[in-house]
Amino acid sequence: MKLNLVPGLTGVRWVRTGIRTFFRQPLALTGLFFMFMAVVSVLAFVPLIGGVLALVAVPALTLGLMAAARETDEGRFPMPMTLFVALRKTPRVTRAMLMLGVLYAIGVLLVMGVSALVDGGQFAQIYVQGGGLTPEMVMEPGFRTAMWLSSLLYLPLSLAFWHAPALVYWHDVAPIKSLFFSLVAILRNTRAYLAYGALWLALSFGAGLGLMVLTALTGSATIASVGLLPLALWIAAMFFCSLWFTFRDSFATDLEGSSP
């Protein structure tokens, strides 16, 4: 395994390739992302430890979505069990993936713990256990400060876990080392990842704005209420498709024979 240094415009290609791959199998990939959300939601309902279990599952399920994108890119149909491929390779990989999940849960809980010092744990409770936001909550200065602080602290955590599941699964890298390699890969290709992130933000904002404009032109609020959820699911599924290409181009190796 060797780190690749890529041009800044590669980030644009990652987005474009992820979207193109999604439209090869839109129903299957949207369904897999829906399964991802459903599994996390069901785990979150487990009494006492549900929120932690949901966090532990995130790296393995993210790897499943990346594997589905790879399958689609190579002309194969992603089956539903592809979502759980990270836990079906070998016992060693399964243990490593679960360890990665534990580390991710610890990291998120630490971030939420710091935010709780600001607003008494209100934002952390909603993030971990779920629940609806109210306008009154959002207007509270403490809640908003906790939200922005959590976002700032979560950024390096997300970068460390960006490639970590794929490194553990496809390259048999130890969990701790995978976090380091993931962070280095992104920092060494900062321009490409900045272009990638900026384009996804622009596309998300543009899609939402387009839906609002359409609602205003037709005068029907039904368009926004009915179209918002599918639009969000499609954009999220496209984003997760693109993750595979960020990993594929950031590390040089021979992946032949390692298909899930």
Steps between C-alpha positions, in 0.01 A plus 500: 500500500631844403354846541404675176533876455226622269425837331243730657250446219488131588249600767260612227550168320417309820167677525421452132595130506300439817189652344548307175546176692187564703289536186618160377307337786293779661235278660749250643736766639218709643359185659837415655532848644146470638603168658803675649276759665251234610765284669646799683152609609404152626824469697439842652173371650680239712450607863790671679773419244313555175670827411845348554417189296384717211829690505702176514321376187571811290851412369400147396181616329686783326742242362199307371381802303849547357506133400163543329636795302799291396276215392291738291806664347628159392170410337355276771169537681542590870302250704343595836756296699775716352415749773631253762804379308739657752386247761510197270855487363709335773478495881815713514353771278171485691681559830700784350187661356318475833803650673489784250132543585578516871766765435253698291236481775754615759606790279143616439409469867805705596394770255149494642642509853687820423188654346303406812721736701350784298126424498459240772479209256192606304663479158686179591177331606330582170803386299550167678145405600306678227212737532347797329641850491277789594541866401543583868798263528672639192461856628672423830859636494634206699346246264637674190845530655498130586392415145779700337759378750399140433530556125847647541619215724338234281687611186839343587321190629315460170822546302674230705213257437451598134715222354549295816228234435624445144862473616403242762289299256695513174855545630487321837634810677473508880222731626729759664732512198202532265395820677847647457528400134153640426583835655834520316339412166251785532753755626740417217218545248336799662414683177321200352297442816416869534371503142309179571336638813423839347332340199283273715395800712416695183300210355308449824424869532406524133265202520325645805477842339357348182232322703410826676479688170277230351277517806476878471421488127224243539368640826472147638669416830438133421796498262739596779350264758489204262823566312734591785553150640565323165732782396698473822522119463624524141765759579620303802513177297698675225741637760562156648556364148772757449684389816627191321668712233671726756650188655589330172693800373667590831678166541687302235472124531389190314145424615450208263334206664378693802149559378241436775 
